[in-house]
Amino acid sequence: MKVIVAFDHAGREAGRFLAEEMRREGHEVECVGPEDEAEADYPDVGAAAARRVAAGEFERGVFVCGSGLGMAIVANKVQGIRAAACANEYMAEMARRHNDANVLCIGGRVVGEGLAVAILRAFLRSEFDGGRHARRVAKIANVEGGRGGDVCR
């Protein structure tokens, strides 16, 4: 699988670690983010990487910042991205199976290496269930395009 790993300064160490794990498992991985300890703003790195996933350049994205939340927020502003901030394996599996998430966001300051790898594997190995979930994902796309979302009348 072709995966982009994006990280800011707070997620740099964890992002690089996860990239190496994916390479060991045979994935094609590109990292974007600071090369050293220099501060990097997650909106800049996350938005640029999310656009590349949305354009089809990568099948999935793994974005890492301090909490995982900032990266998820900015990635979800890009049309076609369904980013999920996950703190355990179940969340990562359900993000794929039910939401067809294409970007996993992890908090480098929230989870340790072992759990981060387990979350990553659950995300990469899970497939979208389709069926009733496809209808819901289509509704998300409608909200993105400004065509839906008024379910509460």
N, C-alpha and C positions, 0 to 999 in steps of 0.2 A: 504494500500500500504506500502511496505517496502522501507524506504528512509534513506540514509546516509546523515548527515549534517556535512560538513567539514568547518573549519574556522581557520584562523590564528589569531594573537593577535588583529589585526584591525577589524576583523569580529566576534570576540568571542561573544560580547554582542548581536548583531543582530542574529547570528547563533543560540545561545541558545534560544532566544526569538521565532524564527521561529520554532525551534524544539518543543517547548512547544505548540505552536499553532497547529502544526500537530498532536501531541499526543492528544490534546483536540478533534480533529476531527477524532480520531480513527486510525491514521496511526501508524505503528511500526517504531520507529525512533532510530537510533544510532548516537551519536555525536562523532566526532574526532577533536581534536585540543587542545590547551592549557587549562588547568584547571584554571589557574590564569592569572595574567597580564604578565607572561613571554613571551618574544618575540618568535614567531614561524614563520618559513619561509613558505609562501604559496606553493612553489614548492614541498616541502616535504609532507605537509599535503594533498594538492590537488592531487598529483600523486598517493599517496597511496590509497586515497578514490576513485579516478577514476578507478584504477585497480580493485577495488572491485565491482564497478558498471559494468564494462566491463566483469567481470567473472560471472555475473549473481547473485551475492550475494544480490544485491539490485535492485529494479525496477527503481528507480530514485535517483539522487543526488541533493543536494542543497548545493552549495559551496559559502562561504562568505569571502571576504577580504575587504580591504579598498574601492577599486573601482569596484570590480567584474571582472576586466580585467585580472589580473594576474592569478587568479584561472581558468578563461576560457582558457587562453593561455596554461597553463600547462595541464589542463584536456584534451584539444583537441590533445595533443601529444600522448595520450593513444589510441591505436587502438580500435575502437568500440564505442568511446565516441563522442557524438555530444553535446558539451557544448555551451550554449548561455548566454551571459551577457545581462541581461534585466533591463531596467530602467522604464518600464511601463507595464501595463497589456496586451496591444496589442502585444508588442514584445514577451512576454511570451506565449501568445496563439498561435501566428504564429510560434514560435520556435517549439512548439509541433505539430501543425496541418500541417505545410509545411516541417519542417526539421526533425521531429521525434526526437527532442532533448531529451536526457536522463539525462542531467545535467543542472540545472539552476544556474547561477552565479549572485550574487547580491552584490552591493557595500554597505557595512555597513556604510560608510561615505558619501554615495550618496543619499540614499532614507531613509525616516523616517519609523517608525514602521507600520503606517497605509498603506502606499503605498507598503511596503515590503510584508505585508500580502496579499494585493490584487494581487500583482505579483505572489506570491507563489500559491494562489488559482487558478489563471488563468492557471498556468503551470500544476498543479496537476489535474485539472478538464478537461483539453483539451486532445483530442485524435488525433492521427495521421490520416490525411485525406486519405492517400494512393493515389491510382490513379497515375496521372502524377507526383505527388511528390515522390512516391516510386521509380520511375525511376531516379530521381535526387539524392535521398538519396543513391541509389545503385552506382551512379557515385562518390559520396563522398567516399564510401567504396573502390572503384577502385583507387582513388587518394591515399588513405591511404595505399593500398597495392602496390603502385608504378606502377599501370597498366593503369592509365588514367590521364587526366588533360591537354592534349595538344589540347585545342579547338581553340586556336589562332595559325594559321599556317602562 
